[in-house]
Amino acid sequence: MTTNVTDEQIQALAATAEPFSVAVLRWAPDRHQDGAAAIELEHQRRMVSMRADGVVAVLCPVLSDTTAGIAIMTVPADDAEAIMAADPCVQAGMMTVEVQPCLGFPGDTLPGVPTSTTEHST
């Protein structure tokens, strides 16, 4: 860390915090069941649709054998839990989900990374 931050800067940023929810999807033992590819495609379609609709602010598939993905959601945690409980992969037992309320700072974004240096998988 090279940027010095004052107490006043911390307090000013904290004052802008808004409520969000974070959903963490983890792979479950039934991940490789019959028909898994089709179910996962519907999960992906649903997540991308929610991103397009603004229900998911940040969508992060995770390249792991344990964690499937993380979504920062713009709805309260109770609503996010209900939405994610209806996910095709969750309903099929391919994934589990944990939702927690969190705070975010308006205007935060993911930095752009040249596509030639990254691998994409959903």
N, C-alpha and C positions, 0 to 999 in steps of 0.2 A: 504494500500500500504506500503510495507516494503522495496522495492528495491529503492535505491537512484539512480537517473538517472541524468547525467550531461548534460549541454547544448550541449556539443560536441557529446554525444551519440545521442541526439535528432536530431541534424543536420546530423549526419552520416546516421541515419536511413531514415530521410526525403529524402536524396540524392538517396536512392535506390527505391523510390516509382515509381510504374508503373501504367498506366491507366487501369482501369477495368470499368465495369458497374454493378450496383446493380438493380435487378428487384424485386419489392415487389408485390406479388399477394395477392389480397384481395377478400374475398367471396362477391358475389353480390346477389341481391334479387332472381335471378333465380337459385340459387345453387341447389335447390331440385326439379328441373323440371323433367318431364318424361324422362327416359333414362339417368339421371345424372350419375349413376354408370358407365355406359359404356363410357360416355364422359370423366369422370375423370380418368378412367383406361388408355385411350389414351393419356390424358395429362401427366399422370405419366410415361407412356412408352416413350413419347417424351422427357420429362425432363431427365430421366435416360439415354436415348440415347445421348442427348446433353452433359451430364456429361461424358459419356464414350468417346465421340468424342473430349472432351476438350473445348467445347464452354461454358460449365458451369464448373467453377472451384470448387465452393462450392455450394451444394444443401441442403437447410434447410427447410423441411416441418415444418410448425408451427402448434402447437396444440392449436388452437384458433377458436372461432366462427366468428372472424372478419378477421384475417390474415391467408391466406392459405399457404404461403411460401415465402422464400427469396432465390434468386439465385445470386451469384457473377459470372458475365459473363466475358469472356476474349475478348469480342468484343466491339467496340465503342458503345456509347449509341444509336446512330441512328440505327445501325445494330441490337442492342439488342431490340429496340422498334419494329422494323419490325419482328424480329423473334418471339417475345412474342405476337404480334398482331395476328399471325397465330396459336397461341395455341388453341387447341380444346375447353378448358373451357372458354377462353376469347371470342372466336368467338360465343360460345353458350350463352354468357351472364351470365355464372356461376361465373366468376371471372373478376376482373378488374386488370390492371397492371400499375404500375408507374415505370419508368426506370430513373435512375440518373447516371451521370458519377461519378466515385469515383477513389480513389487511393488505391493500395494495396502494400504489401511488399513481394517480392519474398521469398519463403521459409516458409511463415506463414502457419500453419496448425491448424486443430482442434485437441485438445488433445483426446487421446483414453479414452473411459469410459467403464468400465466393462458392458457387455450387461445384466448382471443379475440385475443391478440397474437402468436400463432405460427401457422405453416403446417406441416402434417404431410404427409410424403410418404415412402413406403417403396418 
